[in-house]
Amino acid sequence: MSAFLIAAALASAAAPPAAPIENFKSPNSLTGVAKPTTAEVKRRGGRLYLRLEQVTQNATARVFLSCSRGRATIRAGIVTTPDISEERAEGAERSYLELDWRRVLAARGRRGLRLDGNTVWISRDVPTRTLSLLPRTRTLGLWVENGGVWRWGALMDLRSVHPQIGNFVKSCR
């Protein structure tokens, strides 16, 4: 298997997990040993930032949330190799995030998708309702589809960083 996560998915909706989330030690347990998710909150000027990262043996999920004047944006990166990232970004027909296996912030084609070396970035504005779900979200998925039955991406276990996410969301209001 390549150095990234491939998961079978139905064309119209994400496939549910085989077992409840609570049964996973980490959502990345399917792809190898995962290090704990890290979180760092910073403020620069009038902008608040939250940086999340989880490293596995197959991929790294890296997320930057920023907030200015009560408006949030997300930049979610799937870090693998330059060749794999380029191949997946070039063939992208849809990209989206998942909060506990529920698809959010979907976009068709390459809109909001950017290749930067070994990373495919998914960038979106985050509506208030979606932002308010993050402090209780256990698994964040970053996904790119090529129009077939496969999707490519990374999963991040957010349970250990709920306090930092909650503080960011409160401060963003």
PyMOL commands that set and color helices and strands:
alter all, ss='L'
color gray80, all
select helices_A, chain A and resi 21-23+27-30+82-90+128-136+159-172
alter helices_A, ss='H'
color red, helices_A
select strands_A, chain A and resi 5-8+38-44+47-55+60-68+71-79+94-99+102-108+113-116+119-126+139-145+150-157
alter strands_A, ss='S'
color yellow, strands_A
deselect
rebuild
show_as cartoon
